[in-house]
């Protein structure tokens, strides 16, 4: 089995690599990763939650300012 075994092994390796190449062309291995679609939505952004918190702070400050203005108009503040 000296030389003949190597030829058969080589043929089987080539057949396997050929099959893998066909699968790659067909797209069999696409999107199999754990984080394949990471970043496709805004919530994946590092800064998204920071922007949400800043927006909530601005809205809260605006509500407080409007409340103070209404109290001043009523003469309570």
N, C-alpha and C positions, 0 to 999 in steps of 0.2 A: 504493500500500500504506500510505498514511498512517494513516487512522483504522481501516480494516479490519484491518490487521496488529496493532494494539494490542488489538482485541477478541479476536482469535484467541489472542494471547499471554496475555491475561487469562484466557480460558477454559481454556487449557492449564495455567496456574498454579493456577487454582482446582481443576481436576481432580486435579492432583498433590497439592495440600494436602488435598483431600477423601480421596484414597487414603491419605495419611499418617495422617489422623485415623481412618480405618477400621482401619488397621494398629495404631494405638495402642489403640483399643478392643478389638481382638482379642488384644493382648498380644504382638505381634510383636517389639517393641523391648525387652522385659523381659529383664533379666539378660544383657545383652550387654557390660557393662562389664568391664574388666580385673580389678577387685577387687569384683565384684558380690556375692559371698558372704563377703567378708572380715569376720571377727568372728563367724562363725556357729559356730565351734568354740573350745574353751578355749585351744588352742595359739596362737590369733591374738592373745590378750591380751598386752599389754606386760609385765604382771607375772607371767605364768604361769611363765616359766622361772626368775624370781627365787623364786617360791614353791616350785618343785621343788628348787632349790638349797638353800633354807632347810630344807625337809623332809629332804633327804639329810644336811645337817649335823646336824640334831637326831638322826636315826637313828644316824649315825656316833658322835656323842657318847654316846648311850645305850649302844651296843655297847661302847664303850671303858670306860664306867663299870661295866657289868656284868662285863667282863673283869677290871677291877681288883678288883671285889668278890669274884669267884671266886678270884683270886690271894691276896687277904687271908685268905679262909676256909681256903685250903690252907697259909697261913703263908709264902708266897713273896714277899709284898710288904709 
